[in-house]
Amino acid sequence: MAGRSRYDNPFEEGGADEVNPFADQTNRGASAAQSSYSGGGFYTTQSRPAPPSTRLSPLPPEPADFYNDFATPVDIPMDTSKDMKTREKELLAKEAELNRREKEIKRREEAAARAGIVLEEKNWPPFFPIIHHDIGNEIPVHLQRTQYVAFASLLGLVLCLFWNIICVTAAWIKGEGPKIWFLAVIYFILGCPGAYYLWYRPLYRAMRNESALKFGWFFLFYLVHIAFCVYAAVSPSILFVGKSLTGIFPAISLIGKSVIVGRVYLYFRGSGKEAEMKREAARGAARAAF
């Protein structure tokens, strides 16, 4: 071909057409100016400075735990087949034990239901449950009013015994001595749970199951309850010491010393509300029994 020597090598580096984009513009111009060819079959080139190196420096090696978030080594046992079988046997044994217990509990619940035993969960009062009480769901509709009256009678007794403590405290301040105050506290501590367990809960269960035997238990102890209330309302100084009960007689004796304390003693007893509530509860229970 015209214009190309047979000795020209198109793949030879360092040709005249080579352009280094990273080299200095002045050096590149000087190098181009120094290149010359001589005649003849061979050509010679003048020496020129080597272009500056453009290769980037290699990155530093990565640490050994670069791709591992946990620095501590993890010990993974290779032979876990025996452990898996052992754990599987333990889980099966626990499952069998739970199934056995579940069947036993269900059997007991069914036996209790056949025998008429009801599991009572404490739900009253709501802020601090101490007794089981659910008239709306457990007592028949035609007996609910009587049960509510009996419950009001129980609450009235609790209120009366608490008021008795306040009145006796007032008498103690006026110089009657601490003995009557301690007796009033004992009446409250024993009277409230005693009334619940001796006559109110038997009435509740009798209303729920309509049991004649439980009605008889209720009538027996409710008569004792009424007798105590009548005695406390009068409070003669026969059985109980001094003025530990806020009845009519202690109130009359205290009015001469202090009019305020005497009126406090007579406030609840003289209204007649307590006796009326108890008579209504007794009449309702008698109607439900017969």
VENCOR-V902886 format. One line per field, one symbol per residue. psi: psi as a letter, one per 40 degrees, with the letter a starting at -180 (. if undefined). burial: b if it has 16 or more other ideal C-beta (glycine too) atoms within 10 Angstrom, else e. A space follows every 10 residues. Layout:
psi: ???
burial: ???
//
This chain:
psi: iiehieehhe ehifidehhh eeiidddddd dddehiiiia diiiiiiiii iihehiiiii iiidfdehdh diihhhidge dddddddddd dddddddddd dddddddddd ddddeehhhh hhehiddghe ihhgddedhi deeddddddd dddddddddd dddddddddd dddefeiedd dddddddddd dddddddddd ddddddddef hddddddddd dddddddddd ddddfigddi hbfehgaddd dddedddhdd dddddeddde dedddddddd ddddddddd.
burial: eeeeeeeeee eeeeeeeeee eeeeeeeeee beeeeeeeee eeeeeeeeee eeeeeeeeee eeeeeeeeee eeeeeeeeee eeeeeeeeee eeeeeeeeee eeeeeeeeee eeeeeeeeee eeeeeeeeee eebebeebbe eebeebbebb bebbebbeeb bebbbebbbb bbeeebeeeb bebbeebbee bbebbbebbb bbbbbbbbee eeebbebbbe bbeebbebbe ebbebeeeeb ebbbbbbeeb bebbeeeeee bbebbbebbe eeebeebbee bbebbeebbe
//
